[in-house]
Amino acid sequence: MTLAIEKTFDWDTFTDRYWDRAPVLYKAVDDGPFTEAEVFCAAVHGSRPPHPLAVPANVQFLVDRGQQTRLRDYAPDLADGSFDGYEQRLAARLDGRRYALVVHHLHTFSHPVATRAQRFYAGLWERVGRPTHTAGSTVFHGSYEHSPVGVHQDRFATFMYCVRGTKRMRFWAERPWSDPVHTVLDYQPYLDSSFVADAEPGDLLYWPARYHHVGESTGDTPATSVNVGVPRREHRPYFEIKDLFRDTRPAATAPLFTPDAGPDGRLDARLPAALDDAVDAFAALLDEDRFTDRATALALSVTTAAGFWPAGPPAADLPAPERAEGRRLSQELESSRAVTRADPH
């Protein structure tokens, strides 16, 4: 299969030719969805550990192929100043070894990033409909050999915007292996049936959810890209229910474990106290009025955030230029919405 390459980007042509059909690489997109400085700030705030011994649930960091269980000083810091400074620090820290930083829900840590994403993808929603389940964003940064999970298939249609460096994506139109596994790390035997796309800064690459794929480095120089995933297939009710109960925290009054068997060899039939609490909390949330209120609040928050999960409150130590840029972008977005409401045609 040959990859389609376009030099001019517009949503009408995209939805007619490529949406849910085939991958396409758009070169040097004007007014792209993300900027390097804002992505760096979002990656800093999005990778802060809750305490020194923990890795945030939305963050992965690998050295070579080893998933790290502690971030140590591997996460980007505002003191690095930029991805350039971060790369220089890690090159010395890791003695040139390959690494990968992955930060999920990136836009939720930066109002400028969230606003740019909302403004850019509004054109897609106008043509295909706003997602009923939230679109997500993830930054991939590093010199890693290939994506941490290897070759895989997502439930998302994905837009990858290259921020810096050169990012290579390798694709298969069909699953290249017959073994009953979902991902493959050592995929050299299947290279002949794949095709590649090399994205440079400012390029936008799209692929439908059905394509198997893996990200690769084109050399030792780190690259940075931001993926926006739009849910298109499988298990949508599961993920919507997960979002519905996100941030609910039933109280746990005992450790979550099953008691040892008694002298007669039988297990205690009672649930551990923590599970008991969780079941009670879940049942309470299914109360009709509370369930309706929460579902309504979720729908409104997604609508207000233009199809994305809402960003949190601005960080207290957000740099002044980013705060000012966030206000400017928000004002522009509100102005464009006002024009659309006044003239729907």
VOGU-3710 file (C-alpha; in Angstrom, 3 decimals, decimal comma):
1> mtlaiektfd> 0,000/0,000/0,000  1,201/3,531/-0,819  0,777/6,313/1,733  -1,212/9,328/0,516  0,679/12,601/0,900  -1,121/15,950/0,672  0,445/19,415/0,555  -2,718/21,375/1,334  -4,902/20,682/4,359  -8,651/21,232/4,558
11> wdtftdrywd> -11,308/19,337/6,467  -13,687/18,885/3,500  -11,121/16,990/1,418  -9,982/15,053/4,461  -13,441/13,796/5,419  -14,345/12,952/1,798  -11,178/10,961/1,079  -9,595/9,715/4,303  -11,814/9,775/7,411  -12,211/6,153/8,574
21> rapvlykavd> -10,720/5,056/5,215  -6,941/5,362/4,935  -3,835/7,011/6,415  -2,696/10,342/5,006  0,265/12,635/5,685  -0,278/16,388/5,415  2,963/18,306/4,958  3,630/21,645/6,683  0,099/22,324/7,960  -0,604/26,040/8,329
31> dgpfteaevf> -1,666/27,108/11,835  -1,152/23,634/13,287  -2,889/22,500/16,479  0,118/22,697/18,836  3,279/24,705/19,499  6,512/23,368/20,942  6,732/25,782/23,888  3,159/25,080/25,035  3,567/21,326/24,636  6,713/21,475/26,765
41> caavhgsrpp> 4,916/23,351/29,577  2,008/20,894/29,436  4,414/17,937/29,591  6,070/19,463/32,669  2,792/19,906/34,542  1,377/16,599/33,307  4,328/14,514/34,513  4,634/15,767/38,081  4,587/12,796/40,467  2,190/12,901/43,425
51> hplavpanvq> 5,185/12,022/45,636  8,818/10,990/44,978  8,126/7,244/44,957  5,205/7,340/42,510  4,711/7,639/38,766  1,526/9,528/37,828  -1,166/7,245/36,401  -1,113/9,165/33,111  2,682/8,927/32,623  5,062/6,293/31,282
61> flvdrgqqtr> 8,845/6,594/31,265  11,102/3,953/29,740  14,882/3,642/29,562  15,682/1,417/26,598  12,836/-1,107/26,953  12,609/-0,908/30,737  9,481/0,633/32,200  10,496/2,797/35,170  8,573/2,438/38,434  10,033/5,707/39,762
71> lrdyapdlad> 10,452/8,941/37,833  13,506/10,107/39,821  14,678/13,195/37,922  13,655/11,875/34,499  10,571/14,099/34,069  10,857/17,464/32,306  11,132/20,526/34,532  10,460/24,205/33,944  14,126/24,774/34,806  15,040/22,877/31,605
81> gsfdgyeqrl> 13,514/25,787/29,699  12,580/23,743/26,631  12,737/20,284/25,106  16,294/21,146/24,012  17,336/21,699/27,620  15,469/18,589/28,744  17,203/16,471/26,093  20,634/17,769/27,076  20,006/16,989/30,745  18,747/13,457/30,006
91> aarldgrrya> 21,568/12,721/27,567  24,024/13,344/30,399  21,827/11,660/33,016  21,277/8,480/30,963  24,692/8,420/29,312  23,115/8,490/25,855  20,728/5,567/26,408  17,394/5,642/24,581  14,336/6,768/26,500  10,624/7,454/26,081
101> lvvhhlhtfs> 8,365/9,892/27,899  4,631/9,419/27,354  2,134/11,821/28,945  -1,552/11,045/28,450  -4,354/13,641/28,775  -1,816/16,289/27,794  -4,332/19,054/27,018  -5,843/18,828/30,502  -2,627/20,292/31,934  -2,524/23,404/29,749
111> hpvatraqrf> -5,281/25,802/28,806  -3,366/27,068/25,732  -2,906/23,479/24,499  -6,566/22,662/25,204  -7,805/25,814/23,473  -5,694/25,230/20,375  -6,941/21,627/20,156  -10,556/22,728/20,542  -10,188/25,384/17,853  -8,366/23,134/15,378
121> yaglwervgr> -10,631/20,076/15,664  -13,868/22,078/15,647  -13,640/21,866/11,848  -13,716/18,068/12,024  -16,655/17,977/14,447  -18,655/20,239/12,112  -18,365/17,605/9,386  -18,472/14,247/11,221  -20,127/15,170/14,525  -18,665/15,810/17,934
131> pthtagstvf> -17,520/12,617/19,696  -19,964/11,305/22,281  -16,952/10,014/24,224  -14,116/12,444/24,798  -11,193/12,818/22,430  -7,829/12,400/24,152  -4,329/13,791/23,699  -0,922/12,236/24,361  2,615/13,532/23,941  5,368/11,110/22,905
141> hgsyehspvg> 8,909/12,352/23,393  12,259/10,639/23,243  14,811/8,666/21,279  13,118/5,310/21,887  13,620/2,499/19,404  9,872/1,986/18,975  6,566/2,536/20,777  6,670/1,030/24,288  3,863/-1,442/23,514  5,240/-2,441/20,098
151> vhqdrfatfm> 2,896/-3,052/17,162  -0,700/-2,590/18,248  -4,167/-1,442/17,217  -6,119/1,314/18,961  -9,791/2,009/19,369  -9,018/5,557/18,210  -8,716/7,232/14,866  -5,466/9,119/15,455  -4,046/12,461/14,369  -0,308/12,765/15,051
161> ycvrgtkrmr> 1,179/16,252/14,893  4,974/16,327/14,745  6,292/19,057/17,042  10,026/18,537/16,617  12,467/16,051/15,160  11,384/13,370/12,689  8,818/10,809/13,789  8,333/7,593/11,818  5,133/5,581/11,978  4,936/2,082/10,514
171> fwaerpwsdp> 1,550/0,629/9,467  -0,120/-2,642/8,558  -3,559/-2,646/6,920  -4,243/-6,039/8,529  -2,845/-7,729/11,635  0,444/-9,234/10,438  0,614/-12,132/12,911  -1,658/-15,088/13,613  -0,789/-15,694/17,270  -3,574/-14,858/19,774
181> vhtvldyqpy> -1,831/-11,741/21,123  -2,743/-8,062/20,890  0,747/-6,546/20,681  4,164/-7,578/19,366  7,472/-6,029/20,450  9,793/-7,892/18,068  8,118/-7,278/14,732  11,059/-7,661/12,324  9,464/-10,737/10,649  6,534/-8,574/9,514
191> ldssfvadae> 8,400/-5,581/8,055  7,825/-6,614/4,423  4,050/-6,208/4,727  4,264/-2,739/6,314  4,568/0,805/4,991  5,976/3,894/6,697  5,287/7,601/7,095  8,007/10,039/8,147  6,552/13,155/9,768  8,627/16,319/10,164
201> pgdllywpar> 7,900/19,379/12,310  4,578/20,903/11,273  3,321/17,727/9,555  -0,009/16,126/10,473  -0,427/12,369/10,051  -3,796/10,587/10,292  -4,633/6,896/10,453  -7,958/5,074/11,030  -8,532/2,920/14,087  -8,342/-0,375/12,197
211> yhhvgestgd> -4,663/-0,007/11,235  -1,986/-1,785/13,237  0,949/0,532/13,825  4,119/1,300/15,756  6,108/4,498/16,267  9,835/4,416/15,531  12,872/6,653/15,823  14,731/7,646/12,672  18,053/7,990/14,519  19,501/8,900/17,885
221> tpatsvnvgv> 17,958/12,396/17,962  14,803/12,595/20,124  11,514/13,513/18,482  8,308/14,953/19,915  4,756/14,445/18,693  1,248/14,955/20,043  -1,468/12,427/19,235  -5,171/13,245/19,354  -7,309/10,115/19,460  -10,988/10,076/18,496
231> prrehrpyfe> -12,813/6,939/19,732  -14,208/4,998/16,770  -14,663/1,361/17,763  -15,200/-1,266/20,469  -16,161/-1,011/24,127  -17,482/2,557/23,968  -20,056/1,980/26,757  -17,275/0,670/29,023  -15,168/3,796/28,581  -18,169/6,108/28,922
241> ikdlfrdtrp> -19,102/4,448/32,231  -15,487/4,795/33,383  -15,676/8,516/32,675  -19,046/8,723/34,405  -17,539/7,463/37,659  -14,147/9,126/37,277  -12,986/10,858/40,456  -15,410/8,936/42,703  -13,527/7,607/45,690  -15,296/5,083/47,947
251> aataplftpd> -13,760/4,962/51,405  -11,674/1,861/52,052  -11,821/0,730/55,669  -9,535/-2,310/55,238  -6,754/-3,491/52,932  -7,940/-4,930/49,636  -7,119/-8,642/49,972  -8,866/-11,989/50,415  -8,422/-13,667/53,824  -6,484/-16,897/53,975
261> agpdgrldar> -8,396/-20,169/54,098  -9,545/-21,300/57,518  -8,690/-24,595/59,249  -11,368/-26,373/57,190  -9,804/-25,174/53,928  -12,721/-22,877/53,079  -12,383/-19,157/52,322  -14,362/-16,565/54,228  -17,425/-15,869/52,073  -17,542/-12,198/53,006
271> lpaalddavd> -16,152/-9,539/50,697  -13,088/-7,667/51,939  -14,202/-4,420/53,576  -12,729/-2,280/50,792  -14,756/-4,152/48,158  -17,848/-3,904/50,340  -17,395/-0,133/50,490  -16,859/0,065/46,729  -20,014/-1,927/45,971  -22,053/0,244/48,351
281> afaalldedr> -20,661/3,429/46,796  -21,405/2,173/43,289  -24,974/1,274/44,269  -25,453/4,736/45,765  -24,234/6,366/42,557  -26,773/4,353/40,588  -29,532/6,132/42,453  -31,628/7,573/39,610  -31,356/11,254/40,516  -27,620/11,204/41,241
291> ftdratalal> -26,899/9,133/38,120  -28,880/11,535/35,941  -27,167/14,551/37,478  -23,710/13,096/36,948  -24,474/12,026/33,369  -25,804/15,506/32,623  -22,752/17,154/34,179  -20,432/14,903/32,135  -22,277/15,667/28,893  -22,163/19,400/29,606
301> svttaagfwp> -18,467/19,334/30,484  -17,612/17,506/27,242  -19,763/19,909/25,227  -18,199/22,922/26,922  -14,730/21,509/26,237  -15,599/21,045/22,540  -15,328/17,247/22,515  -12,258/16,966/24,763  -11,952/16,112/28,439  -12,033/19,465/30,287
311> agppaadlpa> -8,742/21,005/31,361  -8,150/21,570/35,061  -7,627/24,939/36,766  -4,502/26,849/35,690  -1,357/25,873/37,587  -0,198/28,411/40,140  3,322/28,535/38,693  2,296/28,727/35,046  4,728/31,038/33,229  3,303/34,516/32,581
321> peraegrrls> 3,632/34,243/28,755  1,617/31,008/28,767  -1,070/32,569/30,967  -1,332/35,529/28,575  -1,402/33,270/25,514  -4,104/31,114/27,120  -6,285/34,190/27,706  -5,770/35,372/24,123  -6,625/31,967/22,621  -9,691/31,613/24,856
331> qelessravt> -10,938/35,047/23,736  -10,402/34,104/20,083  -12,256/30,814/20,539  -15,182/32,543/22,256  -15,323/35,158/19,481  -15,422/32,452/16,794  -18,190/30,641/18,677  -20,168/33,866/18,884  -19,856/34,371/15,113  -20,978/30,783/14,487
341> radph> -23,999/31,213/16,756  -24,938/34,473/15,027  -24,504/33,088/11,487  -24,966/29,294/11,383  -24,426/29,248/7,623
//
